[in-house]
């Protein structure tokens, strides 16, 4: 696991060491850069596979090609065997070297042989490739400069902003997407004008020279699944095999791992299979701001039944407030990821790898939108048509407004499995965890699992006859549960978890109360981005985001204090705001993202 950065098409690579240093949290064990004519790359490594060798950038003694790689290749052992049989020799035991050798064997089509989560760059003479995994689990951002003669790339936007030529301006079309959809609906767009994300499942082949860059894009598809099953029982059996294999592969590495556990179906399924594969003794974590939260008790109960060592991360309102600036910096967004940020801070003190149930709702059909597409359409249609949207955001709004194809689940399923998954879940999960040097692995998004479930009839994902979401996953869970002697574990399949959005309910409510009490009405009504905002708290988060990224270019201002920040915008003393902080009683706000 790493952070990667580089500049293609430039003779001067003096900014790359600074860009790499900005990613040190992603790779505290080693940072280095390599220069080539018209290309410069850097990597910050977190050692997980092969702790004694394999620091990056990796340079091939055979071809001179240079690799910087972020992610995990779960089939690297099998691929290594194939490449060894074809004459390749390996100097390390890392999965990243397998990617380099695969490139030497197959060229850019090496991506067709990779199964895992990844974002990487390879520089080979006067050509380079940039690639990202098919579901977009690992991030990769870039900016074209000098009329397309230079391309700057990095795992995180804060590293790109170390280059003065990279703009630090808000992208209002992305803000429009956020207002309408609650996420950026175009996987190519970011919150910054002029900064793009490499699309999931995309490989850019770049001809590099001092005068120009010639770029060709190639698509990377999920592997084709086996033949469709004859009935739901056969699908259940095949899916159990795939999920069991996914979890085994996601346990790879030379460091111990833990599990995030809410007690709901997704995380408890992973916990159950992990206990059956590895035995008792694993460590699980949950986070929230209320010791009485139902997920706290449910997670503790499930962990106890499975023999896990369970650790609850309980944060105070004061800790929540103090973590807001660091959360914005880490997540590169102005949405509330404080619970995740604090959770991974705690995990990072003892672990480098965590298993997580993210992606199960998208793959197996767990969202309310699968049931009530009409409500989703109504909400989207109520947004002002005057709002700017990204290209794909506008396309999605038009489809929803026309209600085409919404008589089936197919459009909504692919819609939620696309940019919604990436922007609302995968990007924050990656960046908030890597801020504490923790690699998160998501077995439900294993290539074979996602590809297989996408081919199943929608009624096996959302069973409307019995009112069951994630129907096939619940069947697989019960199949595994039957092999245990613990009746209490069946609770997980009978309840819906509330998870991180609800785990901050007390702190979020108090912050809303404080802002509504101290901020004058004109702060919100006269806000320059008022048309994109829903309430005072969202305005405060956006102002903090602009301060950190647009004014300070991804550097946290020394001594930045949220209470002082709110007080300044309220025109009041800090003590007056602190009095409201002390007086605010926990309550649930009615506002959303």
N, C-alpha and C positions, 0 to 999 in steps of 0.2 A: 504494500500500500504506500502511495506516495502522493506528493503534489508535483505537477509538472508545469513547465513554462518554456517559452522560446520565442524566437523571432526568425521568420523566414524571409529571405530577400534582402537582408541587410548585411553590409560589411562590418558595421559597428554593433557589437553585442554587449556593450558596457552596461546596459540596463538589465541583462538577464540575471547576473548574480543578485541584484536587488529584488527582482521579481521572485527568484527562488527563495531568498530570505523571507519574503512576505508569506511564503507557504511553509515555514518551518514547523508550524503546529501540525501539519499533515505528515511531516517526516522529520521528527526531532533527532533521529539517529545519525543522519548523514545528509549533507547538502553539497552538491558539486555542479559544475557546468562544463560543457564541451563546446568548442568553437570550430566551425567549418567555414569554408568560403561561402558567404552569403547565407549562412544558417548558424544559429546559436541556440543551444538548448540547456535546460537545467532541471534538476530533480531534487526533491527532499524526501528521504526514504524513512518509512516506518518498518522496521524489520519484523516480519512475521513468518515468512518461509525462507529457510536457510539464513540463520542468524550470523554466520561468519563470512559469507561471501555474497556477491550479487548487488553491491551498492551501485547506484545509478549516477549518471548515464552509463548504460552498457555499450561498449564499443566492440564490435566484432573484429577479431584478429584476421578472420578469413576474408571479409568483404569491406571492412571499414565502416559499415553501417552503424549508426548510433541510435539507440532506443532510450526513450523516457516513457515510463509505463506507470499507470495508476489502476489498481484493481486486483482481481484474482481470476485466474483461469482454472476452473474446477476440473477440466479434463486434461490438465497439463501432463499428467503422468502417462496417459494413453498416447497423447500426441508426441510426447518425448520419445516413446518407444518407436513410433512410426518414423520419426525423423532420424533416430539413431540407426534404424535399419536402412535408411537411405544415405547413410554416410556422415551424418552430422555429429560433431563432437561437442560436449558440453563442459564448461568450466565451473558451473555452479549447480546447485540443486533447486534454483528458483523457477517459478512459473514465468517470470518475465523473460528469462533467457530463452524459454521455449517459444515465446512470441517472436523474438529476434531470429531464431533459427527457422521458424515457420515462414517468416517474411523472406528469408534467403532462399527458401525452397519454392514458395508459391507466389511471391510478390504481394501486391495489395490483396490478393485473394486469400491470404493467410487468415483474414477475418472470418472466412466461411468455415474454418476449422476450429474456431475458438468458441468455447462454451463457458460463459462466466459474466462477470461485470468488469468493464474496462473502459479506459480512455487512454490513448497513447499516441505518440508521435515517433516516426522513424525518419531520420535524415540519411540519405544514401547518395552521395555525390551531388548531382544537380537535380535530384528529385527528393520528395518527401511525401509521407502520408500522415494524415490525422484520422483517427477512427474512434468511434464510440459504440458501446454495446447496443443491441437492438431495442431494449426497453428503456435505455437512458438511466441506468442505475448510477453510473459515475458521470460527473459533469465535465464538460470541456467548453470553454468560452474563447472567442477570438474577435479580433478587430482588424479590418483591412484598412491600410493607411497609404498615404502618398499615391492616391489614385489607383490603388490595387497593386502597387509595386512591393508592398511589405505586408506581411501577416503576422500579427502578434497573438499568441495563444497562451492559455493557462487554465489550471483547474479551478481557480477562483478569480472573480473580477477584481478583487483588491490587488492581486498581483499584476493584472493588466494596467491598473491605474498607476503603477510605478513608472510607466512610460508617459512622459508629458504629452505626447502627441495623441494619446487615447483620450477621447472626450469623457467628461464626467457630468453629463446632462441627463435629466429625467426623460424617459420615453413615454410620452403621454398616451400613445396607442396602447402600451402595456398597462398603464394606469386605467385606461378604459376597460380593458379586458378584466382587470381585477374587480372593478366596480360591477361589471355585468355578470361575470362567471364566478368570481371569487378566486380566480387563478389566471395566469397568462396563458391564453388558449392557443398561442402559436409557439411551438416548441423551439423555434429558431430565435424568438425574441427574448430580450431581457428587459429589466427596468431602466436600462441605460441606452440612450440614443447612440447608434453606431457600434454597439457591442452586441454580438450575436452568440447564440449557443449552437454548437454543432448538433444537428438533429440526431436523435436516437437512431441507431441503425444506419449511420452514414459514414462513409469513408471518403475523404478528400485526397485525391492524388494531385500533387503539386509539382510542377516543373519550376525549379528555382534558378533564378539568375539575378544579376545586378540590375537589369533593366525592367523586368516584368515577372509576374507570376501567372502561369497558365494552370487553371484549376479545373479538374474533372471530378464530379461527384458520382459515387457508386452506392447502391443500396445494399444493406446487409439484412437478410431475412432470418426469422427464427427457423430452426431446423424443422423439416416436415415431420409431423407425428406419424405414428404407426397407423394402421387401418382403423377406421372408426369402429367402436364396439357395437355389438348387436343389441345390447340391452344395458340398463343402468347398473345391473349387478356386475357385468363384465367391466364397465367403465370404472366402477368403484374399486374393483380389484387392481386394474391397471394403474389407476391414480394412486392407490396406496403404495404400489411398487415404485412409482416415480417420485413420490414425496419422500419415501424412505431413502431412496438413492440420493435425492437432493440434499437431505439433511446430512447424510454421510459425507458427501462431497464438500458441503459447506463447513464441515468441522476440520478441514485440512489446515495445516500450519504447525509451527514449532513453538507456539505460545498457547497458554490456556485461554478458554473463552467462557463467556457468561451469556445470560439470556435476559431480555427485557420481558416482563411478565405482568399482564394486567388481570389475568384470570378469565378473560373472554375466550371464545372459541379458537381464534387464530394463534395467540401466544401459548395457550394451554395445549393445543395440538403439538406445537413444536416442543414444548416441555415434556409431554408424554412420550413422544418418539425419541427425544434425546435421552430420557431416563431408560428407555428400553434398549437403546443402542449402547449407552456408556455406563449405565448403572446410576445409583444415587450419588449425591455429593456435589452436583453442579450448583452454581451460584446464580440467583435470579434477582432482578431489580424492578422496582416500581417507583414512580415519582408522583408527587402531588402536594397540595397545600392544605389538606384536610385529613387528619388521621381517621375521621369517621367516613371518609369517602368509600363508597361500596367497592370500588376496584381495589382499594387497599386491603380490605378484609378478604375479598375473593381471591386476590393474588396470594395473600399469606396462606389461605386455606389450601389452595391448589399446590403451592410450593411444599407445604407440609405433607400433603398426601403423597407427593412424588419424591420426598426425601431431599429436597433442595435446601441449600442455605440461602435464606431470603433476606434481602436488604431493602428497607423502605427509605426512600429519600424524601423527607418531609421538609419543605421550605416555608419560611415565614414571609409575610407581606413585605417586610423590609428587605429580605434577600431577593424577593421577586423584583422590587423596584431597582435595587442595586445592579441586578443582572441584565436589565433591559438594554443599556448601551452595548454591552459585550455580546448580547444575543443578536442585535441588529448587525454588528460588525461580522460576527461569525456566519449568520444566515444570509447575509447580503439581501435582506428583504425587510419590509416594515410590518410584518405580521408577527403575531405573538408566538414565539417558540421557546419562551423561558423555561417551561417544564422540561422540555427535551434538553435544552442547554445545561440545566442544572443536573439532570439525570446523568448525562454523559460526563460532566465534570466529576461526579462521584465514581462512575464506572472507570474513568481514566486513571484514577489513583491506583487501581489494582489490575486492570485488564486492558488489552489492546484490541480484542475482538469481541463483538457482541452479536448474537443472533436476534433477529427481530421479525415480527409477523407482518411487516408492511407489504402491501400489494395483494393481500388475500381478498380484500373487498373488491378490488378491480378485477382480479382474475376469476373469482368465484361468484360475483354478483351480489355484493353485500350492501349496496347503497340504497337509500329510499328512492332515488331517481329510477332505479330498475322497476319499481312498483308504480310510481306516480310520475310518469314522464310529463303528464299534463300540468302538474304543479310546477315542475321545472320550467316548462315552456312558458307558463304564465309569469313566473318570476323574471325570466329573461326578457320577455316581451314588455314588461313594465319599465325597463331601463330606458332612459332618454335616447332616441335615435341619433341625437346630435353628438353623442360621445364618440371620440375617435377610437377605433379598434385596430388590432393587428390584422394582417391579411387573413389568417386562419380564423381569428376571432370573428371577423365579419362574415366569413363563410359559414361558420357554425351558427351564428345568430340567424342568418337567412334560412338555413335548413330548419332550425327550430321554429322560426316564425311561420314557415310554410307547412310545418308539421309533416313534411315528407318522411317516409320510412319509419315513422314513430309508431306505426301499428305493430311493429315487431320490436324485439329487444336488441336487434343486431346493431343499429346505429348508435344507440345509447351505450351499449357495451363497449364498442370500439372508441367512442367519444371519451368515456371515462378512463379507458385503459391507455389513452394517449397523453396529451399535454397535461390533463388534470393530474394524472399519476406523477408525472415528472415534476411539474412546477409546485404543486401543492404538497407533495409528499417526499419524493426522492431527493430533490435538491436540498430542501431543509434538513432531511435526515442525514444526508452525507455531510453537509457543511457544519451543522451543529454538533455532530459526533466527532468529526475530524478536528474541530477546534480544540478538543481535548485529547487528540491523538488516539481516537478509537475508531476502528474499522467496523462498520455495521454490515452484516450479511443478511440477505433476505431470501430464504429458501423458497418461498411461495412464488418468487419471480425467476426461479431456475428456468433456463431455456426450454427444457423438455416439458416441464409442468405447464408453463404458460402456453406453449404451442399446442399441447394436448387438450387443455381445457377449452381453448378457443374453438376447437372443432366440435365440441359436444352440443347437443340440442340445448337451447336456452332454458327449457323446462327442467333440465337437470342441474342448472345453476340456480334459477329462481322458480321454485315450484309453487305456482299460484293456487293449485288445488288444495294444498294443505297449509298454505301461507308460510312457506319456509324460504328464506334467503340462504345462499351458500349451501343449497340442499346436498349436492354431491360431497362437499367437504364435511358436512355433518355426518353423512353416512360413513365416510372413511374414518372420521374420529370415533364413531361408535364401534366400528369394526376393530380398531386398535384397542379401544377401551374394554371390549369383551375379553381380551386376553389378560386383563388385570383382575385383581380380587377386590378392588376398591370402589364401592358404589358411589362415594362422594364425588368422584371425577366426572360423573355424568352431568353435574351442574353446569359445566362449561359449555356444553352443547345446547343447553336449555335457555341460556341468557344471552343478551346482547351486551357487549362491553361498552363502556362510555369512553374510556381512553383519554388521550391527552387534551382534547378540547375541553373536556369537563374537569380534568385534573387541576386546572387553574381557576376554577369557578369563583372561589372566595377572593383570591387576589385580583382577578380581573374585575370582579364586581366592586371591590374597594377602590381600585384605580379609576374606574368610571365615575364613582361617587365623588372622589376627590376632584377630578378634572371638571365635572359638572358644577361643583360647588365653587371652585376658585376662578375658573376661566370666564372672562366676560363673554357675552353672547356674540360680540363682533369678532372674537377670535375665530370662531367657526364660520360665521356667515360671510366674513370678509377674507377668508383664507384663499390664497391664490389658486389652490387646487380644490376648492370647495366642491366642484361638480363631480369629483372622483371620490369624495369622502362621505362617510355615513354618520360620524359622530366625533366628539372632541378627542377621544383617545386615539382614534385612527389618525387624526390630524397631528397629534403630538408624536406618534410613532413616525409618521412621514417626515415631520420637521427634523426629528433626530436622525433619520436616514439621510436626509439631504445634508445635514451638518457633517456627518461622518464620511459620506461618500462624495458628495458634490463639492463641498467646501474643503474637506481635509483628505480627499482622494483615498479613502479606505484606511485611514489612520485614526485611532481613537484619540480624541482630544484629551490632554492630561487633565485629570480631575473632573471629567464630565459627570455631573450628578443630575439624576432625573428630577428630583424634587426642586433643585435650583433652576433647572431648565423650565419646569412648569411655572415656577414662581415668576421667572422673568417674563414669560408670555402672559401671565396674569397681571403683571404690574404690582406684585405684592412681595413682601419679604418672605424669605425661606421659612421663618418661624410660623408664619400664618398658614402656609401649606402644610407644614409638619403637624400643626394642630388639627387640620382636617384629616391628615393621614392617621393620627392617633384616634380621632373620633369616628372614622368611617367604620361602620359595621359591615361584616361580610354579607354580600347578597349577590344574586345572579343577575347580570345585566341582560337586557333584551336585545342588545345589538350584536351583530355578527363580526365578521373579519374586518 
